[in-house]
Amino acid sequence: MSLYVDIEKDLGGFRLSARFQAEDEVMGILGASGCGKSTTLRCIAGIMKPDRGRIVLNGKTMFDSEKKIDLPPQKRRMGLLFQNYALFPNMTVEKNLMMGLKAWEKDRTRARKAAAEMAERFCLTGLEQKRPGQLSGGQQQRVALARILLMKPELLMLDEPFSSLDGYLRWKLELELMDHLKEFGGTVLFVSHSRDEIYRICKSACVMDRGTATPVVPVKAMFEEPETMAACMLSGCKNYSAAEPENGTRVYARDWGVSLECGRPVPEGITHIGVRSHYIHILSEDMPHVTGNIIECRIERIVEDVFNMIVMAASLKSRDPSVSARLRLEMPKEQWAVHGAGGKAREGDVIRVWIDPHDILLLRG
Amino acid sequence: MDWYPLYNSLRIALISSVIVFFTGIFAACYIAKLNRVVKGVLDVILTLPMVLPPTVVGYFLLLLLGTRRPLGRWFLEQFGMRLVMTWQSGIFAAVAVSFPLMYRTARGAFESFDETLACSGQTLGLSNAYIFWHIRLPACRQGILAGVVLAFARALGEYGATSMLAGYTPGRTATISTTVYQLWRTDQEELAFKWVMVNMAISAVVLLTVNMLERKNREGRRD
């Protein structure tokens, strides 16, 4: 069971170009809003038509621009969970569920029974006669997913399934969804702008930036070794500097005005470096053994977050006054109490910070 | 009092409403899919009868349907049927002036329809015809209903084009509006007033019905 996608489409402002293969697993597409993620899903589902390319699901060609094959969405048997769930407002929950069966199960009694069973599985019993407008966001999502699973899709696509929910409910539904996905067992495409969701739910993923999808890699690798600026930003990294490779294993971080050791050969074509804010450590007196990769900086702002302290600091050697050239350090409050001069460090103080060579991410524009 | 004008007015308005219901929805649906330029041109042509004086519409209709004009003559020769100066002529006039109302309100409703509903229906395997009748149309119910009612009311009140196309023949082509004018002209003010009241009553009932339907609709959807 597998999905093969290789499509291109002109989207006015930019060109959509996605090529990937997915087996029976949850594959993620991570991207900022408007990057072409949803369009990719719509092309696969057959609602939109790619300019060129091929889509093959389980050996069946769904779309092939050269062979002039373009199956209508009705014949593709692909489930697509829309961002707004797209429940039919004029139908009851039961009727909505039955819509998932209408084209596949002609026997009405059997269809009714299957819908009732699915409603029970999705904790919707008792809501059958309500209309979508009377349900909570979470219930709506359940109905939409149950409706899709009733059609026994060969591929499941989820378009930002949690974007219209908040807080605790979001988490609860995420856990529910993980169970349902495991039960489904087939190929799943999961689209999101949240790196956390992708990391928790998917096994492999690609990053989409202005229509272009990077090769699919295991999720862990994507977060530990992002290769491009866009992928790195989406993975949640907050510190960047333009960088020039120096001899061998060193780079010169232009925005911070310092030369840094990377502990590994710096490949050609590296234009930026990134450092996650948790990996910049404040040096205290009891760490004399640390010698390289030290940056002296002035604390410009200390922001208290719910569980963390966020420190914005400017390298003393930096000539760039903009905020983007500032270092952002983040640490749990307990750690701040120890390293932040006993929690007494103030804005304006000069501190020395250290970056482990292996925590420096080497990036291409 | 001769009730023929009431009967004639109602049947003209009803028949033309049914015609306008289907043609208006069809045009709205079809034109919404066209490209911008064609859409703009067709939109102007189809909406013109709404802003033109009804007598001008009547003039154009006579150019088309008159017994010595191409279409009118052809009909007369083929079916022995006159398209003007009969009660059916009133239908042509009513359709022409009320069509834009139906077309425009339906188009507005279709344009505000959430296309993802149709897309999701397609991915679920529902046929396009099923999606149209069971999802798109019910979702646009309010707009379409409003269009039908407006078209019905306009057809009922139609005077200008009707008087040119169907004229005023008591017991044959007389409608409420042409009757009111005729009675006023011939100094039968009291009778004219009665017909005015009849017209007011019908209009009030129509509007009340719409309001009730809308309220029911809202209650059905409330969360």
Interface residues (C-beta under 8 A of the other chain):
Chain A: R42 A45 G46 I47 P72 P73 Q74 R76 R77 M78 G79 L80 F82 N84 A86 F88 P89 N90 M99 G100 K102 A103 W104 R131 G133 Q134 L135 R147 I148 M151
Chain B: D114 T116 L117 C119 S120 G121 Q122 T123 L124 G125 L126 S127 Y130 I135 P138 A139 R141 G220 R221 R222 D223
